[in-house]
Amino acid sequence: MGRVDKENYYLNIAEAVLERSTCIRRKYGAVIVKNDEIVSTGYNGAARGCGNCVDMNECLREKLGVPPGERYELCRSVHAEANAIIAAPREQMLGATMYLVCHDRNGLAPAESCRMCRRLMINAGIQRVINRTSPGKYSVIPVRDWVAEER
């Protein structure tokens, strides 16, 4: 068995970070890396001091039958991408890479950032996002592609 490549190394860390998530539907873990150093990490969960879905054993969006990608204002969680950005100094995010992993109730799931998180990453100066697509596999998304989509 060979040495793990850098992308999967940081994705493995993001996968460990998601274990702190307090979301019932989907657990996300994010790691921001610049110059081969971890700048910050984040997972999705309720704002500090607020009740979270895991402890309440209820997801309001799920209870109301809200489809994925809609009505995020009903969600108690701050997204993993946003939490990682909040925890990082801007100068360390300029040109950095965000590694992102998602698990749903069935295990590994596509890690897709919502439009608001995409905008946060654009403004933070994140250069690219690497999403785990299957064990050991990933996709690379240049953030400039999201800028083009917003035009």
ABEGO torsion letter per residue (X at the ends): XBBBBAAAAAAAAAAAAAAABABAABBBBBBBBBGGBBABBBBBBBBBGBBBAAAAGBBAAAAAGBBBGBGAAABABBBAAAAAAAABBAAAABGBBBBBBBBBAAEBBBBBBBAAAAAAAAAAGBABBBBBABBGBBBBBBAAAAAAAAX
